[in-house]
Amino acid sequence: MLLIRTLMVVLLLFSTSTWARVPTDPAQAEQIFRRWLAAYNAGDSQALQAVLSSHGIDHTAQRYLDIRETFGPFEVLTRTVDTPDTIAAIVRGTSSDRGILITVAIDPANRPYLKTLQLEGVEIPDAFKPARLEMPALIAQSRARLDTLAAQDKLSGTFLLAQDGKVQMAWQGGRADREQGIPVDSSTTFRLASLNKMFTAVAILQLAEAGKLTLDDTIARHLRDYPHQAVATSITIRQLLNHTSGLGEIFDEAFERRKASLKTLADYWEVYGAAAPAFQPGTQDQYPTTATSCWARSSRRHRDSRMTPTSNSTSSGRRA
């Protein structure tokens, strides 16, 4: 009888402890982030797609596999937000040493769906930055890494490091033409694509520094021939620069049909300039190409001294 009572007590205690244990919620941001990161780091397309689909993210797994091809697997460095519904983690790509902020946020009104799954560039915190190297060591390390990437057919390009007008390192590697077996050399030309945005932004900021415009000028002040003047009076140069203008992307079906005839900025405006913003300027972030055509046109107008300002509307926007 004593044995039976003892067993009943043990079972009661076991059952009570089992009922009291709170199971891990698979719909918490932490769990979703871990599943996404594990699938990403493994390069597992099916697992990635399963995570995306089960949490309402309308992205393809290939989108993230393409990122992985550039950055490599991610190493988690630190968290900036850590709550049941939101995780924001700074990670480092093992192939690039660049910092990425990954934000996973659950939609509380629509669990287990996410309202945010976002990757954006961010500065690596000081505690995780590599130690500074003397120039000879830096050059040797850089050359070895470039040579390795070129040997793996992961890089074709040219690199130049100069200090005080003196070239410290010059490197070329990879193929300029794989079919013909032509290597990259110092005379190879490259399509810069979106790298041009940096040069255009610098030109705009130089114009601001020279007093020829302000970042809070509307684009209507400087682009009198922009096709949609109601839009032009509602968007500032600052919003163009920080990707909050609402102007959309150009690489769509219309572009595919007409790309052979799109040669100048005016050609693009004829196709896309009449479109309304995708959202109220200054309220959201979106990486657009249409906006860059406005930067370039403004910069060129000032360079050629062909522009006469007409108005001076301003908007608060977000600071660049």
C-alpha positions in Angstrom: 0.0 0.0 0.0 2.8 2.3 0.8 4.4 1.6 -2.5 1.2 2.5 -4.4 0.9 5.8 -2.5 4.5 6.6 -3.3 3.9 5.9 -7.0 0.7 8.1 -7.0 2.6 11.0 -5.4 5.5 10.7 -7.9 3.0 10.6 -10.8 1.1 13.6 -9.4 4.3 15.6 -9.1 5.4 14.6 -12.6 2.1 15.6 -14.1 2.0 18.9 -12.2 5.5 19.8 -13.4 4.7 18.8 -16.9 1.5 21.0 -17.0 3.4 23.9 -15.5 6.2 23.8 -18.1 5.6 26.5 -20.8 6.3 25.1 -24.2 8.5 27.0 -26.6 6.2 29.1 -28.9 7.2 28.3 -32.5 5.6 31.6 -33.5 7.9 33.7 -31.5 10.3 35.9 -33.4 13.3 34.2 -31.9 12.2 30.8 -33.2 11.4 32.1 -36.7 14.7 33.9 -36.9 16.6 30.8 -35.9 14.8 28.7 -38.5 15.4 31.3 -41.2 19.0 31.7 -40.3 19.7 27.9 -40.2 18.1 27.5 -43.6 20.0 30.5 -45.0 23.4 29.4 -43.7 22.8 25.8 -45.0 21.9 27.2 -48.4 18.7 25.0 -48.2 16.2 26.4 -50.7 13.3 24.1 -49.6 13.8 25.0 -45.9 14.1 28.7 -46.7 10.9 28.6 -48.8 9.1 26.7 -46.0 9.9 29.4 -43.5 8.9 32.2 -45.8 5.7 30.6 -46.9 4.6 29.6 -43.4 5.0 33.1 -42.1 3.4 35.0 -45.0 6.5 36.5 -46.6 6.1 36.9 -50.3 9.7 36.4 -51.2 11.4 33.5 -53.0 14.1 31.5 -51.4 16.3 32.3 -54.4 16.3 36.0 -53.3 18.2 35.0 -50.1 20.4 32.4 -51.8 21.6 35.2 -54.1 22.5 37.3 -51.1 24.3 34.2 -49.6 26.3 33.9 -52.8 27.7 37.4 -52.2 27.9 37.6 -48.4 28.3 33.9 -47.5 26.8 32.4 -44.3 26.0 34.9 -41.5 27.6 35.0 -38.1 25.4 36.6 -35.4 27.3 39.4 -33.6 24.8 41.0 -31.4 21.1 41.8 -30.9 19.7 45.4 -31.0 16.1 44.3 -30.3 15.1 41.1 -28.5 11.4 40.7 -27.7 8.9 37.9 -28.2 7.6 39.7 -31.3 10.7 41.3 -32.7 14.3 40.3 -33.2 16.8 42.7 -34.7 20.3 41.1 -35.0 23.5 42.4 -36.5 25.3 39.7 -38.4 28.5 39.5 -40.4 28.9 37.8 -43.8 31.7 35.3 -43.7 32.6 36.1 -47.3 32.5 39.9 -47.1 33.0 41.1 -43.5 30.1 43.5 -44.0 27.5 44.1 -41.3 23.9 43.3 -42.0 20.9 44.2 -39.7 18.3 41.5 -39.9 14.9 42.4 -38.5 12.2 39.8 -37.9 8.9 41.2 -36.6 5.6 39.3 -36.1 2.3 40.8 -36.9 0.5 40.6 -33.5 -2.9 40.7 -35.2 -2.1 37.9 -37.6 0.1 35.3 -36.0 2.2 33.5 -37.1 2.7 35.8 -40.1 5.4 38.4 -40.1 5.0 42.1 -40.8 8.8 42.5 -41.4 11.6 40.4 -42.7 14.3 42.9 -43.7 18.0 42.9 -44.4 19.9 46.2 -44.5 23.5 47.2 -44.4 24.8 48.5 -41.1 28.1 49.4 -39.6 29.7 46.6 -37.6 29.9 47.6 -33.9 33.3 48.6 -32.7 33.7 45.5 -30.5 33.6 43.3 -33.5 35.7 45.3 -36.0 39.0 43.7 -37.0 42.2 45.2 -35.6 43.8 47.9 -37.7 46.7 46.7 -39.9 49.8 48.5 -41.0 49.7 49.2 -44.8 52.1 46.4 -45.9 50.1 43.8 -44.0 46.8 45.2 -45.3 48.0 45.1 -48.9 49.3 41.6 -48.5 46.1 40.4 -47.0 44.0 42.2 -49.6 46.0 40.8 -52.5 45.7 37.2 -51.1 42.0 37.5 -50.7 41.4 38.9 -54.2 43.6 36.2 -55.7 41.6 33.5 -53.9 38.2 34.9 -55.0 39.5 35.2 -58.6 40.8 31.6 -58.5 37.4 30.4 -57.3 35.7 32.3 -60.2 33.9 34.5 -57.7 35.4 37.8 -58.7 36.3 39.5 -61.9 37.5 43.1 -61.5 40.1 45.6 -60.9 41.2 47.2 -57.6 43.4 50.3 -56.9 44.5 51.7 -53.6 46.0 55.1 -53.5 47.1 57.3 -50.6 48.1 61.0 -51.0 48.1 60.6 -54.8 50.5 57.6 -54.7 49.3 54.2 -55.8 49.9 51.7 -53.0 48.3 48.6 -54.7 46.9 47.8 -58.1 45.3 44.5 -58.9 43.3 42.9 -61.8 41.9 39.5 -61.9 39.2 37.2 -63.4 37.9 37.2 -67.0 36.5 40.1 -68.9 35.1 37.7 -71.5 34.7 34.1 -70.4 33.7 32.8 -73.8 36.8 34.2 -75.4 39.1 33.7 -72.4 40.0 37.4 -72.2 41.4 38.3 -68.8 40.6 41.6 -67.0 43.4 44.2 -67.3 43.9 47.8 -66.5 42.0 48.9 -69.6 38.9 46.8 -69.1 35.7 48.9 -68.8 32.9 47.9 -66.5 29.2 48.6 -66.3 28.9 50.3 -62.9 25.1 49.9 -62.6 23.9 51.2 -59.2 27.5 52.1 -58.1 26.7 55.3 -60.2 24.3 56.3 -57.5 27.2 57.1 -55.1 28.8 59.4 -57.6 25.6 61.1 -58.4 24.8 61.6 -54.7 28.3 63.1 -54.1 27.6 65.5 -57.0 24.3 66.6 -55.5 26.0 67.2 -52.1 28.7 69.2 -53.7 26.1 71.4 -55.3 24.5 71.8 -51.9 27.9 72.7 -50.4 28.3 75.3 -53.1 25.0 76.8 -52.3 23.4 76.0 -55.6 20.6 74.0 -54.0 19.4 72.7 -50.6 18.4 69.2 -49.8 15.0 70.4 -48.8 14.3 72.0 -52.2 11.5 70.2 -54.1 12.5 68.6 -57.4 10.0 71.0 -59.1 12.4 73.8 -58.3 15.2 72.3 -60.4 13.3 70.1 -62.9 10.8 72.3 -64.5 10.2 69.7 -67.3 9.5 66.8 -65.0 6.3 65.2 -66.5 4.3 65.1 -63.3 4.7 68.5 -61.7 2.2 67.7 -58.9 4.6 64.9 -57.9 7.6 67.1 -58.4 6.3 69.7 -55.9 5.8 67.1 -53.2 9.2 65.4 -53.2 12.4 66.9 -51.9 16.0 66.2 -53.0 16.6 64.8 -49.5 13.9 62.2 -50.0 15.4 61.3 -53.4 18.8 60.7 -51.7 17.5 58.6 -48.8 15.1 56.5 -50.8 11.9 57.8 -49.3 10.5 59.7 -52.3 8.0 57.0 -53.3 9.1 57.0 -56.9 9.0 53.5 -58.3 11.3 51.0 -60.0 11.9 51.1 -63.8 12.9 47.5 -64.4 9.4 46.2 -65.3 7.6 44.9 -68.3 7.5 48.3 -69.9 11.3 48.5 -69.6 11.7 45.1 -71.3 9.5 46.2 -74.2 11.3 49.5 -74.7 14.8 49.1 -73.3 16.4 49.4 -76.7 15.1 52.9 -77.1 15.8 54.1 -73.6 19.0 56.0 -74.1 18.7 59.3 -72.1 17.1 60.4 -68.9 14.4 62.1 -70.8 13.6 58.8 -72.5 13.0 57.2 -69.1 10.8 60.1 -68.0 8.6 59.7 -71.0 7.8 56.2 -69.9 7.8 56.5 -66.1 7.6 60.2 -65.3 3.8 60.5 -65.2 3.4 57.8 -62.5 2.3 58.7 -59.0 4.4 57.8 -56.0 4.0 54.4 -54.5 3.5 56.0 -51.1 3.4 59.4 -49.5 6.9 60.9 -49.8 8.9 60.7 -46.6 6.8 57.9 -45.0 8.5 54.7 -46.2 11.8 53.4 -47.6 12.0 52.0 -51.1 15.1 51.5 -53.2 14.1 53.1 -56.5 15.9 53.7 -59.8 13.5 56.4 -61.1 14.6 58.7 -58.2 18.2 58.4 -59.3 17.4 59.7 -62.7 16.1 62.9 -61.0 19.4 63.2 -59.0 21.3 62.9 -62.2 19.2 65.3 -64.2 19.5 67.9 -61.4 23.2 67.5 -61.2 23.6 67.8 -65.0 21.4 70.9 -65.1 23.7 72.7 -62.6 26.8 71.5 -64.3 25.7 72.8 -67.7 24.4 76.1 -66.1 21.1 75.8 -68.0 18.7 75.9 -65.1 16.7 78.8 -63.6 15.0 78.0 -60.3 11.2 78.7 -60.2 10.0 78.0 -56.7 11.4 77.1 -53.3 9.0 74.6 -51.7 10.3 72.6 -48.9 9.3 69.4 -47.1 10.6 68.0 -43.8 11.1 64.4 -45.0 13.7 62.2 -43.4 17.2 63.5 -43.0 19.8 62.1 -45.5 
